[in-house]
Amino acid sequence: MREISTAALQMGPIQKSESRAEVVARMISLLEQAHAAGAVFAVFPELTLTTFFPRWYVEDQAQVDQWFEAEMPGPHTAPLFARARELKIAMSFGYGELTPEGQHFNTSILTNREGEIIGKYRKVHLPGHSEYDPERAFQHLEKRYFLPGDLGFPVWRNLGGIMGMMICNDRRWPEAYRVMGLQGVEMVTLGFNTPSVNSQMSSEGPEDRLFHHRLSCQSGAYQNATWVVAVAKAGVEDGHSLIGGSLIVDPNGKIVAETKTEEDEMIVHHCDLEACNFGKSTIFDFKRHRRIEHYGLITQRAGAEPPD
Amino acid sequence: MREISTAALQMGPIQKSESRAEVVARMISLLEQAHAAGAVFAVFPELTLTTFFPRWYVEDQAQVDQWFEAEMPGPHTAPLFARARELKIAMSFGYGELTPEGQHFNTSILTNREGEIIGKYRKVHLPGHSEYDPERAFQHLEKRYFLPGDLGFPVWRNLGGIMGMMICNDRRWPEAYRVMGLQGVEMVTLGFNTPSVNSQMSSEGPEDRLFHHRLSCQSGAYQNATWVVAVAKAGVEDGHSLIGGSLIVDPNGKIVAETKTEEDEMIVHHCDLEACNFGKSTIFDFKRHRRIEHYGLITQRAGAEPPD
């Protein structure tokens, strides 16, 4: 057994008016619950520190920058890191990253049990659009506020296992899982903020959105024989609803734990990394079965090109 | 609407002792049922014409070759093609292909409504092993009897849409769907022979096998916004059980029809290819969202290489 007792720490809604200090206090409370439940690893959502601001169209860059962190840890998040160090609990969470060069990314980090940042990931698959779209029920301006991630899909050794990160929409892209699978990943963490209704098709509501979410996490887990820990920011934020459905999925693709609310809520599972071995050495023993000579289009073209 | 009324024609078991003539008679009967139900496209399983022979270890190549077809159509299958032409029903089915050069492939073909073969696919992802394995509950010798497919994952225009084929284990590999998705595929057909118990883990029974089957077909359909028509050879063959669960999956990843038996059984659905458009133009508009600069490992390495 190589067990990582893992807590998925779902966050309820964060209103625009809520301060970083209020949010960090909630995070610390969840972290303490996770520690009390025996967890050594705590996973928080995408953009944990703020409301899901890509729903708002804002032209003033100074106003936009208030949703970003120029330092990590920074003044607001230092107490979170301090508490994690005291509790010896490793963690992952997402935030808006503003670099010294003025670049903006949708980022997540991974820490070890000493509270040191050992990994950083910047979201590659940005959904949505970059200009105000009057045809949508609400905006989804990730392509406006963020650059596509420039760090690829790295993995890190942590807590005795091999860990990778993705963020929200990445989970719908099998390429993201596979690049990590090809590095032997055993646990993928991902945070998400997923509107409960498709902004471009009002008939696609929360049931469908949860279905696609689960399908994407479960297939990624199964097809790479890895644990997947998917954590929502959920509930009604600024009048807009986000799905819950935080999940822990085993390397067989089965959901072993799922949240029941759209509030701050913890689920914990003892994730045995040895459970990855069967899949990785049989049906998904990539070296024996993958035929890369036939996969060329995957890296040759971004878009679809129908035949003549 | 660009509707293809499609029949998934599940075959019950085919015993080792059953003749090609008997099998083809069953296929023609199913084809007639499909035509009577208004279908213009009929999809049969993998290795439709014989028992799933990779479960048998045979050293005598002449005996092995009896499971293969040297011509298509050939003497046994000519009546099937003739009936399909009369009924003006296009079809896809799988068989063991023996080439003039003596190569063996696990192959499927696609015909148009005139009964002409317009596409051929040779299975790329061969599961199992090549030598007798005493540790398995039964053998799965696809790597012994077949060469890996050498035709890639092409697509063809047929019946007003863009069609591709895969076979059985291919459905577990998102690369297979994606290469076709990058050619705009709107309907993927696949036949399968899936043992009801994992030969290397007896606790993985039919429920798990059906779960993984559905998960793989549904995620492939959703993530490429394509119809998937998956057709089983099912039931107890030569004393060995194969799952049923033939499916028609819509481009949203939802199962719209599924067989209920492990016998010869038809399901039909009016597949509207226009239903692919929403996914292909929004969340899975590949050109806007895919970031091929980060997918390099997918084509650079076959096997997984954990970090140092």
Interface residues (C-beta under 8 A of the other chain):
Chain A: V124 H125 L126 P127 P148 G149 G152 F153 V155 W156 R157 I162 N169 R172 W173 P174 E175 R178 V179 G181 L182 Q183 G184 Q200 M201 D208 F211 H212 L215 S216 Q218 S219 Y222 Q223 N252 G253 K254 F278 K280 T282 I283 F284 D285 F286 K287 R288 H289 R290 R291 I292 H294 Y295 G296 L297 I298 T299 Q300 R301 A302 G303 A304 E305 P306 P307
Chain B: V124 H125 L126 P127 P148 G149 G152 F153 V155 W156 R157 I162 N169 R172 W173 P174 E175 R178 V179 G181 L182 Q183 G184 Q200 M201 D208 F211 H212 L215 S216 Q218 S219 Y222 Q223 N252 G253 K254 F278 K280 T282 I283 F284 D285 F286 K287 R288 H289 R290 R291 I292 H294 Y295 G296 L297 I298 T299 Q300 R301 A302 G303 A304 E305 P306 P307
